[in-house]
Amino acid sequence: MSAPRPGDDREVERRIGVAWRELRRGASMGGLRTYLYGVGPDAVDLGQVDTLDLLAQEPCWRMRDLAAALRVDASTATRAVDRLVDAGLADRRRDADDARAVVVALTPAGRRRHEAVVERRRSAMDRILTGFDEGERAVLAELLERLIEGVDRFVAEEGTTERGG
């Protein structure tokens, strides 16, 4: 692939936008979603998977810390946790150190479900990235991390500016 020529910035931005859209569409396609997260009563949705990923990292989480780590408001985190609790994948209890606070932890069933999702995700990534060598995978990871930083920076800046109507 050749380097873009001066003046091709708009074309490169367009291609990135198209790729972003196609990634979003591809990631939400039924076949991939079903493969990764299951179907029927054992299925988990993307919000639940994100929550399971975080819950698997620590023995327990305070709800406000979990919401912050998920980058969502407390009510959205509560809904995700409610669904996990209802499914027997997480449990909620008062914090032993502060009875006013609530903590959430994975149940053994939640840990097993998370491990199954992680294994399917690993398998899918191996297959999806078949056409990339080790060096290209490292470059892709770095570029995606920088893209996320850019998105975070944009969101932070947009949140601090007045928007006219």
Secondary structure as the mmCIF struct_conf table of DSSP 4:
data_model
#
loop_
_struct_conf.conf_type_id
_struct_conf.id
_struct_conf.beg_label_comp_id
_struct_conf.beg_label_asym_id
_struct_conf.beg_label_seq_id
_struct_conf.end_label_comp_id
_struct_conf.end_label_asym_id
_struct_conf.end_label_seq_id
HELX_LH_PP_P HELX_LH_PP_P1 SER A 2 ARG A 5
TURN_TY1_P TURN_TY1_P1 PRO A 6 GLY A 7
HELX_RH_AL_P HELX_RH_AL_P1 ASP A 9 ALA A 27
TURN_TY1_P TURN_TY1_P2 SER A 28 SER A 28
BEND BEND1 MET A 29 MET A 29
HELX_RH_AL_P HELX_RH_AL_P2 GLY A 30 TYR A 37
BEND BEND2 VAL A 39 VAL A 39
HELX_RH_3T_P HELX_RH_3T_P1 GLY A 40 ASP A 42
HELX_RH_AL_P HELX_RH_AL_P3 LEU A 46 LEU A 55
TURN_TY1_P TURN_TY1_P3 ALA A 56 GLN A 57
BEND BEND3 GLU A 58 PRO A 59
STRN STRN1 TRP A 61 ARG A 62
HELX_RH_AL_P HELX_RH_AL_P4 MET A 63 LEU A 70
TURN_TY1_P TURN_TY1_P4 ARG A 71 ARG A 71
BEND BEND4 VAL A 72 VAL A 72
HELX_RH_AL_P HELX_RH_AL_P5 ALA A 74 ASP A 86
TURN_TY1_P TURN_TY1_P5 ALA A 87 GLY A 88
BEND BEND5 LEU A 89 LEU A 89
STRN STRN2 ALA A 90 ARG A 94
BEND BEND6 ALA A 96 ASP A 97
TURN_TY1_P TURN_TY1_P6 ALA A 99 ARG A 100
BEND BEND7 ALA A 101 ALA A 101
STRN STRN3 VAL A 102 LEU A 106
HELX_RH_AL_P HELX_RH_AL_P6 PRO A 108 ILE A 128
TURN_TY1_P TURN_TY1_P7 LEU A 129 GLY A 131
BEND BEND8 PHE A 132 PHE A 132
HELX_RH_AL_P HELX_RH_AL_P7 GLU A 134 GLY A 159
TURN_TY1_P TURN_TY1_P8 THR A 160 THR A 160
BEND BEND9 THR A 161 THR A 161
#
